[in-house]
């Protein structure tokens, strides 16, 4: 799979933090019901790998990826539990080349021109701008469009349901990453209906 293909499944990729393994499958099913097929589960909790494995096995229609992949060990662990892609918060050549070696499509994180150039040198041209809003958001992406006209971005970090259309209107943005689809209070109360509603709203987002 080419990571750029992920954009074909909808305008938003949810960035998910799972604290309890038992929440993984019902959350994934709720998102899928709302039209969200690509799921990025971050490696930010002790149960993240178990959660990814549970979703990969029980929800075959979901495209499960791992977020917060920072090194080769992370990449291999995610590949081993059935992840179909990985997303990193930054970029190193070591990670980029290792991911390719093990056959794990990688969406590398960048926030500067130098990082974009390093990723391009390793043949990565679809990149995650992170943390998008904090490093300059829409204005930074407009600035990057000149020197990096052949690079496409997935801005993640601070993007909201309100601002996503403005990001998606940029010619170099093909999809957004969003944490708002799985709010902690809804997950804690197992309000899967609310998550399905948020997923439907996100699926319907159009470029402004």
PEBELWO-V51907 format. One record per residue. RES is the residue in three letters. SS is DSSP state (h for helix, s for strand, l for the rest). PSI is psi as a letter, one per 20 degrees, with the letter a starting at -180 (none if undefined). OMEGA is omega in whole degrees, -180 to 180 (none if undefined). Layout:
RES&SS&PSI&OMEGA  RES&SS&PSI&OMEGA
//
This chain:
UNK&l&p&172  UNK&l&p&-177  UNK&h&h&179  UNK&h&h&178  UNK&h&h&-179  UNK&h&h&-179  UNK&h&i&-179  UNK&h&i&-174  UNK&h&j&179  UNK&l&r&-173  UNK&l&i&-175  UNK&s&p&171  UNK&s&o&180  UNK&s&p&176  UNK&s&o&-164  UNK&s&p&172  UNK&l&p&-179  UNK&l&p&-179  UNK&l&h&-180  UNK&l&p&-177  UNK&h&h&-176  UNK&h&i&178  UNK&h&i&-170  UNK&h&g&-175  UNK&h&g&178  UNK&h&h&177  UNK&h&g&179  UNK&h&g&179  UNK&h&h&179  UNK&h&g&178  UNK&h&g&-180  UNK&h&g&179  UNK&h&h&178  UNK&l&j&176  UNK&l&j&179  UNK&l&o&-174  UNK&l&h&-179  UNK&s&p&-176  UNK&s&p&175  UNK&s&o&179  UNK&s&o&-174  UNK&s&q&177  UNK&l&l&-175  UNK&l&i&179  UNK&l&q&-179  UNK&l&h&-176  UNK&l&j&-173  UNK&h&g&-178  UNK&h&g&178  UNK&h&h&180  UNK&h&g&178  UNK&h&g&-179  UNK&h&g&-180  UNK&h&g&180  UNK&h&g&-178  UNK&h&h&-178  UNK&h&g&-171  UNK&h&h&-177  UNK&l&m&-173  UNK&l&h&180  UNK&l&i&179  UNK&l&q&174  UNK&s&o&-172  UNK&s&p&176  UNK&s&r&179  UNK&s&p&175  UNK&s&r&180  UNK&l&k&176  UNK&l&o&-171  UNK&l&i&-177  UNK&l&r&-176  UNK&h&h&179  UNK&h&g&177  UNK&h&g&-177  UNK&h&g&-179  UNK&h&g&-179  UNK&h&g&-180  UNK&h&g&177  UNK&h&g&-177  UNK&h&h&-179  UNK&l&j&173  UNK&l&j&178  UNK&l&q&-178  UNK&l&i&175  UNK&s&r&179  UNK&s&q&178  UNK&s&p&-179  UNK&l&q&-179  UNK&l&i&178  UNK&l&a&-179  UNK&l&p&167  UNK&l&q&177  UNK&h&h&-180  UNK&h&g&179  UNK&h&g&-178  UNK&h&g&-178  UNK&h&h&179  UNK&h&g&179  UNK&h&g&180  UNK&h&h&-179  UNK&h&h&-177  UNK&l&j&177  UNK&l&k&178  UNK&l&o&-180  UNK&s&p&-174  UNK&s&p&170  UNK&s&n&-173  UNK&s&q&177  UNK&s&p&177  UNK&s&q&173  UNK&l&i&-179  UNK&l&r&176  UNK&h&h&-180  UNK&h&g&179  UNK&h&h&177  UNK&h&g&-179  UNK&h&h&178  UNK&h&g&178  UNK&h&g&177  UNK&h&h&180  UNK&h&h&178  UNK&l&j&175  UNK&l&k&172  UNK&l&p&-177  UNK&l&i&171  UNK&s&o&-169  UNK&s&q&175  UNK&s&p&172  UNK&s&o&-175  UNK&l&q&-14  UNK&l&o&-163  UNK&h&g&-175  UNK&h&g&-177  UNK&h&h&-177  UNK&h&j&176  UNK&l&i&172  UNK&h&c&-174  UNK&h&g&-179  UNK&h&h&179  UNK&h&g&179  UNK&h&h&175  UNK&h&g&179  UNK&h&h&-180  UNK&h&h&-173  UNK&h&h&179  UNK&h&f&-178  UNK&h&h&-177  UNK&l&l&-176  UNK&l&i&-179  UNK&l&j&-178  UNK&l&p&175  UNK&s&q&-174  UNK&s&q&168  UNK&s&n&178  UNK&s&p&-179  UNK&s&p&178  UNK&l&n&180  UNK&l&i&178  UNK&l&p&-179  UNK&l&r&177  UNK&l&h&179  UNK&l&h&-176  UNK&l&i&-178  UNK&h&g&180  UNK&h&h&179  UNK&h&h&176  UNK&h&g&-176  UNK&h&i&178  UNK&l&i&180  UNK&l&p&-177  UNK&l&h&-179  UNK&l&j&177  UNK&s&p&-178  UNK&s&h&-180  UNK&s&q&178  UNK&s&q&171  UNK&s&p&-177  UNK&s&p&177  UNK&l&i&-172  UNK&h&i&-176  UNK&h&h&-178  UNK&h&m&-178  UNK&l&q&-174  UNK&h&h&-177  UNK&h&h&179  UNK&h&h&179  UNK&h&g&-179  UNK&h&h&-180  UNK&l&j&179  UNK&l&l&179  UNK&l&m&-175  UNK&h&h&178  UNK&h&g&179  UNK&h&g&179  UNK&h&h&176  UNK&h&g&179  UNK&h&g&178  UNK&h&h&179  UNK&h&g&178  UNK&h&g&179  UNK&h&g&-179  UNK&h&h&180  UNK&h&h&-175  UNK&l&i&-178  UNK&l&p&177  UNK&l&q&177  UNK&l&p&-178  UNK&l&none&none
//
